[in-house]
Amino acid sequence: MKRILDSAVKLCLTLPLFFQAAMAQDTLGELSTIVLDTVVISTSRMPVHRAETGRNYSVIEGKSIKDLPANSVDELLRYLPGFEAQSRNGFGVQSDFIIRGSTFNQVLVVIDGIRMNDPLTGHFNSYIPISPAEIERIEILRGPASSIYGPDAVGGVINIITKTFSFQENESTAYIEGRVGQNELYTVNLGGYTHQGNLDIAGGYQSNNSTGQELPTGVNNYFNIHTASLSLAYNFKNDWKLATRAGYGYRDFSAQFFYTQSELDLSTEQVENWWSQTSLMKKKGNSITDIDLSFKQTDDVFEFNPAFPSINEHRTRQTMAQLNRFTGLNKNWRISYGLQLSHRNIESSDRGNHEDLHAGAYGIVDYSGIRNLILNLGMRVDYDQNYALETCPQFSFSYLLKNLLFRGTVGRGIRAPDYTERFVSTNIEGPLTPGRNLGNPDLVAESSWSYEIGVDYQIARGVKLVSTAFARSSENLIDYVVTNSNDISNNENLVPDADYLYATNIEKATTYGIEAELWMVRWINSKSRIETTLGYTWLETGSESGVVSKYIANHASNLFTAGLLYNLGRWNLGLTGLYKIRDKDKADAINQALEGTYMVWNLKTSVRVLDELRLVFEVLNVFDEQYADILGAQMPGRWASLGLSWKL
């Protein structure tokens, strides 16, 4: 109770700063692009404004990223309204993405329209191999999108749009920022974009490194993280554009209690990924065509304890080709359609060697012939060697009435089991120790129906309230269930008549909730502005039996988020915070517990000291909250750093 009261006091003391700052000035210019109506959304596969999609989108502009107290994309996203990132350490080490009570495998990550979800495990979905300098904007779609993207787009989609792959013209920029801080922390973030004639060039490098803070077990949560990317695009005179990119990411970090609750856990992990993408695009009149090819390779080396001889090593590869076409038939009808082909394979010491083919096709029809009403109908068919044939229909509408926007969606989503759920521990010579996780090669795809209704209210120019009610009914959800080896078909390496945690399609669950968001923007002059976001999400997950596993319902029941960007002449201020209410949990074997609530605030400020040279100061976890998102994986306490930023 004392922790709850303390957190409530901090919240009450801090929130007035947001309202005071947001309401301090009158709006002198157009809305900032963080307010969604001025942005053409591309995640929908149709270049339309947010109000025409019938969906709840958020947009973060790339130019704002470096001013916020975030050192990776996952740190940036975790403070957005309606979004939950369950992190195992800071600075981009690892995070699981949750939207609307989804599992971490039910959110799809996309870069320039290409799906990035890792086929080995959803824990790697936050490993995004492009530098922040390349990002034009990030679009977050809440709710199902399997009718467009296929598997995994159940809770929502995170679409990262880069400067060289978009049709939008960007101004040339370049910058470098470096900071040093506590626990031998040093960070580097540099990059730029330029447009020269018909050629676009963008690239950058980001590095976060530290010996780490000491955990309660005496282990330091060290990390060394490096991300580099380079992209080129050439604009031909006949409206065609050719863009290509190469990206690289490397992570070496302490992973104690990331995946287990064993007192013997002294885990370390190294993850390396390569990403390449080439797109041929044409935009002419009301039509857009793009042809994409991509390849991604991920190498993972996991060591549980140096005293044990076994080390898990995995290499996954995925190759994808797709064609997307949009055209406006007339002023009332728009259509979009496309095809995708992909191949993925794994070479693993404990999961074996496997490969799968996947094919998908979709079509979307958009009609706006009724006054103030837009209707959208989509359908997708997917075939996969793992789960055979699946269809995902979806219907959305939006209706504008003065300063009110009414919207709604109903759609089906699917989620494919990953290689870990299908094959973990199946390639290890037995007999396996009882109680170990075991994959099931016969898993079928999870499926769900999602429903939402929402209202957006433009309170005043620069002030918008967004509210949404939603529900999702799911079946065949995958969980690890205590199962006797005699009842397991692939039991060749198991102890007879012993119990294991066997991946199984068992769960039926219903998730429902409410999202409320307040977006406020005020311009002081043409170069100075204040942007404020406040969000609240309430979630509840239940089942017919009344018992829902921790894996399925591993989300906060109440989540408050807040963000502030204040640009005033020589001085910039960025502030983010969240307050989470969730179920308590504990693990006696490792003497770790999850508290029912926690609150975290982060601050970044900079001041111009010479031309475009700025002094930068950042404090993460300002109030030194002791907390964890995942049981056992203690998050960092207060962490301060100081450095310089130079805009070239």
N, C-alpha and C positions, 0 to 999 in steps of 0.2 A: 504493500500500500504506500509506503514512504517513497519508493521509486516512482510510482505512478504520480503521486502528488508533486514530487520534484520535477518530473518531466512536464507536468501540466503547468507548473509555474514558469518554467523556461519557455514553453510555448506561448503563454500569455504575455511574457515580457518581450518576446521577439516579434510576434506577428504584427503588432501595431506599426513597427518600422516599415513593413511592406505596404500597408494601407496608407500610411502617411506619405511615403515616397511616391506611391502610384497616383495619389490624388493631388499631389502638390502643384502640378502644372496643368494648364489647358493643352489640348491637342492642337498643334500648329501645322502638322503635316499629315500625310497619309498614314494608315496603320502600318506598324512594323510587320515584316514578313513572318514573325512568329505568330501573328493572328492569321488564321488559315485562309480566309476568303480571298486574299490577294495572290495566293499561290496556285499554280496549275499542278494538280496532283498527277503523278505518273504511276504510282503503285497500283492504281485501278486498271492499268493497261489502256486507259482512255485519258487523253490530255484535257481534263475538265477541272473546273474550280471545285473546291471542297464542298460547297453548298449543293453541287449537282450530283454528288456521289451517293448520298443517302447514308454515309458512314461517318464514324467518329475518327477523325485524323488529328494528329499533332505534327507540327513541323518545326525543326530546329535549323536555323540558318548556320552555315559553316563559319561565317564571319564572327559569330558569337561564341564559338567553342573555346577559343583561346582566352577569353575573358572570364570563363566560369571555372570554379575550383574543381576541376576534373582532369585526371591524367590519362584517361582512356575513354573509349566510347561507352563501355558498360558503366563507368562511374558517372558519365554524363546522363545516361538514360535513367538511372535508378531514382533520380529526383524529379522525374516527370509525372504529372498527374496520371493516375490509372495504370502505372507501370511499376512492377516489382522486380528488382534484380537481387538475387540471393548470392552474395559474394563470399568467397573463402579467404580473400585477402584484398588489399587495396592495390592501386596502381595498375590495374588490368591483369592481375595474375589469373583469376578465373571467376566467372559469374554465371549463374543460371538465370535465364530470362523467363518471367511469368507475366502474362497478361490475362486479366479476367479469370484468375484462378486456374489457369492452365498448368500442366506439368512443364518442366524445363524442355521437354522434347516437342512441345506443341506450339512453339513460336518459331516462325520462319524468318531467317536472316537473308536478305537479298542485297546484292551490290549491282547497281545499274541493271536491275531486272534479272540477274542471274542468282539462283538459289545457292546459299553457302553452307547450309546445315551439314555438319560432319556425320558421315554414316557410321563412324565408330561409336560415338557417344554425344549426346546433346550438351555435355559439360564443355565441349570445345566450341560451341556455337558463338561464343563471345570473342573468339580469336579471329579478328578481322584484319586481314593482311594489307591494309592501305594506311597511309599516313594521314593525320588530320588535315594537313595542308591541301590535300586533294578533294576534300569534301565540300560540295556546294550546299547541300542540305541533307537532313535526315527526316524521312517521313515515317511516322508510326501509325499503323492502322490497327485499331482495336476491333476484335471480332473475326469471324471466319473469312478465309480467302482461298479455300481449297478449290473453289470453282474457277479460280484463275491460276493458282500456282501448284495445285495438287497437294501431296502429302505434307503434313507438319504445320500447315497454316490454319490451325484450329483456334488458338487464342488470339492470334494477331500476326502482323508482319512488320518487320523493321527493314525499311528500304533505304539504303545509302546511295545517294545520287552524287556522282563526282563531276568535276568541272569539265573535263575533257570529253566525257561521254554524254553530256547534255547538249541540247540545242540552244541553251541560254548563253548569251554573251556575258563574260565576266571580265572585270578589270584586272590588270596585271598586278600581282602582289608577291611579296617575298618577305620572310621574317625568320628570325632565329631567337629562341628563348632557352636559357640555361639556368638551373637552380641547384643549390646545394642545401642540405638540411640535416636534421637529426638522423641518427643511426646510419651515418655515412651515406646518406641519400644523395644521388646526383641524377638530374633529369636533363635531357636535351630534346628540343622539339624545333625542327627547322623544315622549311620547304617553301614552295612558291608555285605560281601559275603565271604564264605569259601567253599572249595571243600575238603572233607575228604573221601578218598577211593571212594566208590560208591555214597556218599551222598553229595548233594549240599544244603547249607542253606544260605538264604539272608533275610534281614529285615532292618527296619529303622523307624525313627520317625522324623517328621518335624512339627514345631510350629511357627506361626507368630502372634504376639499380639501387640496391641497399643491402646491407648485412642483416637488416630486419630488426624488429623489436623482439624482446625475449618473451616467449609464451609461458603460461603457468607450468608447463612441463619442463622448462629449462631450454627448450629448443628455440632457435631464432627463425622467424618467418622470412627468410631471405628471399630475394628475387632479382633476376637479371632479365629484362624484357627489351627486345629490339624489334622494330617494325620499319620497313623501308619499302617504297613503291615509286614507280616511274610510269607515266603514261604519255602517249602522243596521239594527236588526232589531226587529220588533214581534211579540209573542206574543199571538195571538188566543185567546179563551176556548174555542174549539172544537178545540183542539190543533194548529191551523195556525200556522205561523211564516213571516213574510215578511222576507227579508234582502236588502240591497242594498249595493253597494260601488263606490267609484271610486278608482283608483290611478294614480299618475304617477311615472315615473322618467326621469332625464336624466343622461347621462354624456358628459363631454368629456375626452379623455385622449390621451396620446402612445401610438402603436401601432407603434413601430419594431420590426420583425422579428416582429410578431405573426403575420403570414400569409406572409411572404416571407423569403428569404435573399439579398436583393439588396443590394449595397453602395450603391445609390442610395436605399434605403428611408429616408425621413424621415416616415413615416406619422403622421397624426393622425386621430381619429375622433370623431364625435358621434352618440350613439344616444339617441333619445327614444321612450318608449313610454307608451301610455295603456291602461288596463284597467278595464272595468266588468263587473259581474256581479250578477245578481238571481236569487234562489232562493225558491221557495215550497215549504215543507216541512211534513210532518205526521208526528207520532210518537204512536201510540196503541197501547197494549198491546204486542203482538209484531210490529207492522207499522210501517214507515217508508216514506214516499213523498216524493220531491223532484223538482221541475221546475226546470231551470236554463237561464238565458239568459246569454250572455257575448259581449263584443266586445273585441278587442285590436288596437291599431294600433301599428306600429313604424316609425320614420323613422331611416334610417341615412345619414350623410354621411361618406365615406371619401376622404381625400386622400393619395396616395402620396408626392408630393414637390411642394413649392410651385413648383418650377421647371417642372413639367409642367402643361399646361393642363387635363388631364382630371381630373374629380372624379366618383367613383361615388356616385350617389344612389339610394336604394331606399325604397319605402314598401310595407309588407305589412299586410294586414288579414285577420283571421280572426273569423268569427262562428259561434257554436255554440249549439245547443239540445239538451237531453237530458232524458230521463225515466228515473228509477231507482226500483225498487220492491223492498222486502224484506219478507218475512213469515215468521213462524214458524208452520208448519201445525199442529204438535203438539210434544211434548217431544223427538221424535227427528228430525223433518224440518224443514229451513229452506230457503227458496228465495229467490233474488234474480234480477232480470232488468231489462233496460233497453234504451233506444234512444238513438242519438246521430245528429245531423245537423250538418254543418259546411260552411262555404264559406270559401275562402281565395283571396286574389288578391295580385298583386304588380305594382307599377309601378317599373321600374328602367331606369337609363340604360345599363347594360351587359348586363342579362339580359332586357330587354323586358317586355311586359305579358302576364300570364297569369292564369288562374283555374282552380280545381278545386272539384268537389263531392265530399263524402264522406258515407257513411252506414254505420252499424254497429249491430249488435244482439247482445246476449249473454244467457246464462242460466247460473245456478249452482245446484247442488243440494248440500245439506249433510246428512249422515246421521250420527247419534250413537247409534243403537240397539244397538250392540255395546259391551259393557262396556269402558271406558277407550279405545275406538277411535273416531275421527272420520274420516269419508271425505268428500271434497269433489271434485265433478266440475263443470267449467265448459266452455263452448263459446262462441265468438264468430265472427260472420261480418261481414266488412268489404267494402264496395264503394267504389272510388275511381276517378275518371276517369283517374288516372295509371297505376295498376297493376291495374285490374279487380277480380276477386273473390278474397278470401283467407279461409281459415278457420283458427282457432287453438283447438285443444282443450287442456285441462289437467286433470291429476288430482293431488290432494294427499291425504296422510293424516297423522294424528298419533296416537300411542299413549303413554299415561301409565302408567308403572310406578314407583310410589312416588316417589322424587325424581329419576327419569329420564324425560325426554320424548324419544321417538323420532319423527322426522318425515321426510317425503320428498315430492318433487314431480317430475313430468315434464310438460313443456308445450312448445308451439310458439310462437315469436315472429316478428314481422315488423318491418321498418323501412323506411319510405317514403323515397325520395330527396328531398332538399330542392330548393328552387329554384336554389340555387347549383350543385349537382351536375348539374342538368338543363339550365341555361341560361347559366352563367357565360361571359362574353365572346362570346355568340352574337349580341348586338345591337350590337356595336361595328363601325363601318365599317372594313373591312380595307384592305390585308392586315395581319393580326395578326403580331406578332413571333414567330418559331418558339420553342418551349419554353414557351409560355403555357398556362395551364389552360383547357380548353374543356369546356363542358357537353354532356350527351348527353340529348336529350329522350325517347329510347326506353328509358331505364333501367327495370328492373322492381324490385319490392320485394325487399330482402334477407329471407332466411328462416333459421330455426334451430330446432333441438330442444335443449332444456335438461333436465338431469337433476341431482338433488341428493338427498343423504341426510344427515341430521344428528342429533345427540344433544345435548340440554341437560341439564346435571347441576347440581342445586341442592346445592352442597357444604355450605352452612350457611345459616342465615337471613341474607339480605343478601349472600350470595356465590354467584355462578352462573358456570359454565363453559359456553360455547356453542361447538360445533364442527360444521363442515359440510364435506363433500366434494361437488364439483360438476363438471359437464362441459357443454360446449355445442358442438354440431356445426352449422356454418353454411355456407350456400352463397349464390351470387349477391352476395357482398359487393362493395361499390362502392369502387373505387380509381381514381386517376388514373394512366393507363398511357401510356408513350411510344408514340405511334401516328403513322404517316405520313398526311399530309393526303389522299393519294390513297385511303386506306382509310376515311376519315371521310365519312359521308353528308351531314352539315350542314357542308360545307366552303366555303360561298360567300365567306366573308371570310378565307380562309386562303391562305398562300403555297403554290403547287403543289409537290409532292414535298418537303415539309418536315415535321419532327417536332414534335408537340404532346403535351401531357399531357391525354389524353382520358378523361373519366369513363366507366368500363366495369364491367359485372357480370362479374367474372372469378374472384374469390377463393373458394376453399373452404378453410375453416380449422376446427381443433378447439382449443378452449380448455378447460383443466381446472385445478383448483386446490383449495386447502384454506383454510378460514377458522377461526381460533381466537380466541375472545373471552373475557375475564374481566371481569365486572361486580361491583363490590363497593360496598356502602352500609353506613355505620355512623352511628347516631344517638347523639349525646352527650347531648342533652336534647331537649325538644320543639321548640326553635328552632335547634339547632346540629347539623350533620351533615357527614359526609365521603363523597364519591362518587368512585369511581375506576374508570376503564376502561382495559383493556390489550387490544391486538389485534395479530394477525399474519395476513397473507395471503400465500400462495404461489401463483403463476400461471405457466402455460406455454401458449404458443400455437404451433401447428405446422400444416403442410399436407402434402398428398400429395407435392408437389414438393420439400418441405424448405425452400422459400424463402417467407417471409411478408413482405409489405410493411411499412414502418414505420407506415403509417396503420392497418393492421389490428392490429398487435402493439405499439402505442404505449402500453404499460403497464409498471408496475414488476413485476419478477419476485418480489421480496420486499418487503413493506411492514409496518413496525412502527408502531403508533400508541399514544398514551397520553394520558390526560386526568385531571385532578384538580380537584374543587371542594371547598373547605374553608370552611365557614361556622361561625364560632366567636364568638358574641356580637358585639362591635364590629368584628370583623375578618373580611374575606372574602379568599380566595385562589383564583385560577383559573390552572391550568397545563395547557398542551397541547404535544404534541411528536410528531414522526414521524421515522422513519429509513427511507430508501428505497434499494433496490438495483435497478439497471436497466442496460440496455445503454448503452455509451458511444456518443457521436456527435460529429461536428464539421462545421463549415461553413467551409472555408478562405476563401471569398470575403468573409466578414464577420469572420473571425478569432474565431469563437465555438465553444465546445465544451460538450457535456454530460458531466459527470463520472459515473462509474459508481455513486457513492453520495453521499448528503448527509443531514445531520441538522439539524432546526430545532426550537427550543423557544421558546414564547411565555409571558409572565407578565402577569397582571393582579391587582392587589391593591387593596383599599380599606379604610379605617378610618373608623368613625363619629366625627365630631368635635363634632357638635351635633345633638341630636334625630335627625332623619332626613337630616341633611347629612353626606355622606361625601367624604373626600379620595381620589381615584382615581389610581393610577399604573400605566401599562402599558408593557411592553417587548416588541416583536415581534422575532423572530430574535435571541434573547438572546446567542448566541455569535457573531453577525455572520458567519454562513455565507454564502459566495459561491456561488450556485447558480441554476439555471433549471429549470423544468418543461418548457418548450418551447424548442427550440434557437434561441438568439438573443435570446429574451425574458428578460433578466436580472431576477431577483426582487430585492426590496429587501433591503438589509443591516439591521443593527440600527437600530431605530426606537423612540425613547422619547417618551412623552407624559404630561402631568400635567393633572388637572382636578378638577371637583367633580360630584357626583351628589346629587340631592335628590329623595327620595321624598315626594310631596305627600299 
